[in-house]
Amino acid sequence: MQIRIQNTIRFGEEMEIVDQYYQGEWKEKAGFQYLLYTNEEDEKVALKFSNDELVMTRFSSPKSIMRFYKNEYGGAIIPTPMGIQQFLITTDLFQLE
């Protein structure tokens, strides 16, 4: 199946628009749905979601995890050259089609 990810990321005054397509697969398990694909950096990625939350896990070394919630703050743990960074994520729109 084809997976399309659209996102607008704002960090201070900077803005990045993401519009990416991947070939992947869909699975359902324990009340969650999963989209699994490999990104352009050859990392396996899992999108785990329900009606109220989405968790994006990149199986890189080390692993990156981002959590998005409807009307709540989420978080991200992302490895950088300066070490593991933690971010607070505000989600304005959460929509799955």
Secondary structure, 3 states (H helix, E strand, C coil): CEEEEEEEEEECCEEEEEEEEEEEEEEEECCEEEEEEECCCCCEEEEEECCCEEEEEEECCCCEEEEEECCEEEEEEEEECCEEEEEEEECCCCCCC
